Amino acid sequence: MYNPVEIWKEFPLHYENTNFYRVEVSNFGRVKTYNSARPEGGIVKGTLQGGYPIVRITLFKERPSDVREKIAALNELIAFLEARRRELIKERTAADEYKTEIEDLKKQKLAVVAKRKKYIQKTDQKRKIFVHFLIHRAVAELFLERADGQDTVIHKDFNKENNNAANLQWVSREEAYSRFADHPIYKESTKGVKRRTSGNAKLTVENVLYIKEKLNMGKSLRELAHHFKVSDMQIHRIKTGENWSSVKTLSEIKKENKKHKKWQAT
């Protein structure tokens, strides 16, 4: 039975990094991050990728020894120039005999500070580790059990932003694709379309949706033809829209709706 109490678990990042950063995910689908600026933690919503909430993080690897040594040398030079400048300020006479030298030391120090900043920015680019994770998968990995072969997480209500653990389920990829025709948008778009064609045709609406999605992902005609025991030409006709043009993928439906809205606005 689903527990209505919000439970937080740490989501492992599996990256060695020098900056303090920790991530926690709850069974309610919320994400909290901890870092040096927010040691007490704060809720993050992330952005959307393909309609799915995703969190992106930048971590830093440890600086190489040669980089650390150069930065240390620049720090020593900055400290030396500042110390010498302060000495001259204390020693200068009423005639300000050291004024020019003091100004020169200040300029030298600022030049070295700028050099250090530029060097750190340049070398830190190579230290960056770009980490990202989909919130629904993080929730599923932490709170849901899965069997062998179940590598896909589905949203039971088809709402990609509802990442409550009670709304998620581990299934196989085949099971996930078989649900396409049950999506409210698909049901509306395939209203009146026969679930299976007459005669000796082997494909159903679910099969065609699966085929179209796989084609969009780069699956070959031959692989799909072999899987469904049909000819390459049949798959090709689905790809070109010659057959099953009334069955559309979610991306095709959204594209058509966007065009329709644009047409209405003109």
N, C-alpha and C positions, 0 to 999 in steps of 0.2 A: 504493500500500500504506500502511496506517495506521502512523504512527510512534508507538511506545510511549513515547517521551520526552515529558515534560510541557513544553509551550511556552507562554510567557506573552506576551500582546500587550495594548497599551493600548487600552481601549475608550473612544472619544471621546464626551464628554458634550455637546458643541456648545452650551454655555451660558457666557456671560460671567459670571464670579463673582469675588468678592474673596477668599473663603476658599480656602486651599490644599486641593485635593481631586483625587485621581487614581484611576482604576479600571483594573485589569488583569484579564483573563479568560484562562483556560488552555484548551487543547484537551481537558483532562480534565473540563471543566465546573465548575472552581472559580473563585471570584471573590476578588480581593484589593483592598482599598482603602487609600489613603494620605491622611493628613491631618496637621494640625499636632500633634495628640495622638499619632498613630502614624506618624511620618515614615518608619519602616522598613516599614510596611505590615502588614496583618493580614487573615486569611481571614474572609470573611463568608458566611453561609449564606442570608441573606434569609428571607422568609416564603413562604407558598403562596397563590396566587391561582388558583382553579379547578383546583387540583392541580399547577400549574406553579410552580417556585421563581421568586421575583421579588425584586429588590433595590430598595429605596427610599432615596433620598438627599435631603437638604435642603441646598441651596446658597444663597448670599446675593449679591444684586446690590449694586453700589456704592451707598453712601449719597448722596442728593441733596446739593447744595452747601449748601442752607439748613439741612438737618438737621445736617450736619457743623459748620456755623458755630454753631448753638445748643449743640451738645454741647461745642464748644471754649469757648464763653462760660461754660457751667456748670462746666467744668473749671477755668477761670481763677478763678471765684468760690470754688470749693472750696479751691483753692491759697491764695488770699488770706486766707480765714477761718482756715485752718490755720496759715499763717505768722504772722498777728496773734496767734493763741492762744498760739503758742510764744514769741513776744516777751514777752507779758504774764507767762507762766510764769517766764521768766528775770528779769523786772523786779520781780515781786511782793515785798513786804516780809514781815517776820515777822507783821505784822498781817493778812496775806492780803487787802490792800485791793482786789485785782483779782479775787478769787475769783468774784464774781457775774458779772463781765464774761467771765471765762474760760469759765464754764459756759454763758453765753448764746452765745458763739462756737461752742462745741462743738455745741450744739443746732441753731444755724443751719447749721453744716456738715453735720450728719447729715440735716437737712431737705432741703438741696440735693442731697446724695448720693442720697437716696430719690427726689427729683424727677427726677434724671438717669436713674436706673435705670428708672423708670416710662416716661419719654420714649423711652429706647432700646428697651424692650420693645415699646412701641406702634408706633414707626416701623419696627422690624425686621420686624414682621409683613408689611409691604408689600414688604420686600426678599427675602422667601423665594421660592426656586425649588424646587418639588417635582419631583424627577426619579425616574423608575422605569424599569426594563427587565427583561424576561423573560430569564433566564439562557440558555435554549436558543436563543433568537433571537440573543443576543449572541455565543454560540459559533459559530453558523452564519454570522453576518455576518463574523466574523473569520477563520474557518478553512475554510469551504466555498464552492465556486463554485456559481453558479446561472445558469440560462438565463432568457431573457425569459419572463415569465408565471408564473414560479415565485416566489410571494410567501408561501408557507406552509412552516413547518418541522415535520416529523413525527419522532416517536421510533420507530425501527424496531422496538423490542421493546415498544412501547405503554406503557413506563414513563416517565411524565412527569418523574420525578426523576433519570433516568439521562441526564445532559446531556453525556456524553462525545461528542466530535466524530464518532467512529466510529459512534455510535448515531443520529446526526441526518442528515436529508436534506431538501434543498429540493424542493418539489413545487408544482404548481398547487393552487388551492383545490378544484377538481373532483376531482383525484387524491386529495387528503387526505380528502374526504368519501366517496370510493369505498372507502376502507379501513375505514370504520366497521364493516362486517359482519365484518371479519377480526379485530376486537378479541376477545380471549378471553371477555370478559363477554358481548359480543353473540352470539358463537357459541353460548354456553351458553343464552342466552335465546331464540335462534331455532332451537334444535335441533328438528327435525321440521317446521319451517316451509318450504314450498316456496320455492325461490329465485325462481320466477316463477309467477304464478297461471295457471290454465288459460284456455282460450278466447281472447278477443281482448284480455285485459288486457295492458297495456304495462309495468307497474311491477314491479321486482324488490325484494328485501329491501334491497339497497344503495340503490336509488332512494328507498324509503320512509324509511330512516334519514336520508338526505340531506335529504328534504323536511321531516321533523320537526325536524331541527336548524336548517334555514333558517327555519322558522316560528317557532321559539323566538328566533331572532335578529331577527325582525320583517319577514321577507320576505312579500310579499303573496300571496294565493291566486292572483291573476291571473298574476303573474310566474312562479310555479312551474308553473301549469297550462300556460302558453305554452311554458315550457322543456321540459316532458315531453310536450307535445302531448296533454294530457288536459283534461277539463272542470274548471271551477272547483269544481263540486260534488264531484268525486272528491277534490280536495285538501281541501275542507272536511270530508268524511267521515273523511279520515285525521286531520285536526286534532282532531275531536271523538271519535275512537276508534271510530266506527261501522265503519270498515274498517281492516284491518291492526292491530287492537288487540294482536295477539300480538308485534308488532315494536316494541320499546321502545328509547328512547334511553338513553344512559348515565346521565343525570340521573334518568330515570324508574325505572331499575333500582335505583339507589342509594336513591331515595326509598322504593321498595317494600321493599328490604332493611332500611332503617331502621325502617319501620313494623313489619315482621315481628319484628325484634329487640325492639322496644318491647313488642309483644304477648306475646312469650315471657317477658319479664321481669315481666309483671304476673300 
